[in-house]
Amino acid sequence: MGQLRSSLGKLYDLDGSILIIGLDHGSNTSLHLAEHLADYPGKRYVQESSAVLLDGVRQWITYPSPDLMQDADFSVIGDAYETAHGIVCHTAGMCQGL
């Protein structure tokens, strides 16, 4: 996977896990990585732009990016994942955690 140069990409490369404390999947933006990696019929791309450092020089570039779902879908997807994998929510102090 090594092309994902982000902390979340590194976590994926190391087969790591995410501990969610004090929020639900509706706010779990790590699910965008799954969207990025998934290959499915009808997957659409949009052109996005951002400033990046290339060879030490700040440049504005445009690149294709998956047309990401709305975060509102994340609650349904996260709940289905928990059910499919037997993940149980626990309490840590006064917060719920997954």
C-alpha positions, 0 to 999 in steps of 0.5 A: 500500500505504501503510496498512502503518505498519511498517518492513516495510510501508515496505520493501514500499512501496519495492519493497525486499528483505530480506537474510537472514543467519544464519537460514533461512526457518523464522525469517523472520517477514517472511513474515507480511506475505505472509500478510497481503497475500495473497487466497486462498480460505478465508482466515480472520481472528481477533480480536486486541487490543493497546495502540496510541497513538491521538491521543497516548493509549494505548488497548486496541483489538481488530481483525480480523487474518489467522489466520496460519500456523505459522512451521514452514510458512515453511521449505517456503514459503521454499525453494519461493520460492528455487527458483521465483526462482533465488535462491542461498544465499551465505556471508557470513563464517561465515554463510549468507545469502539 
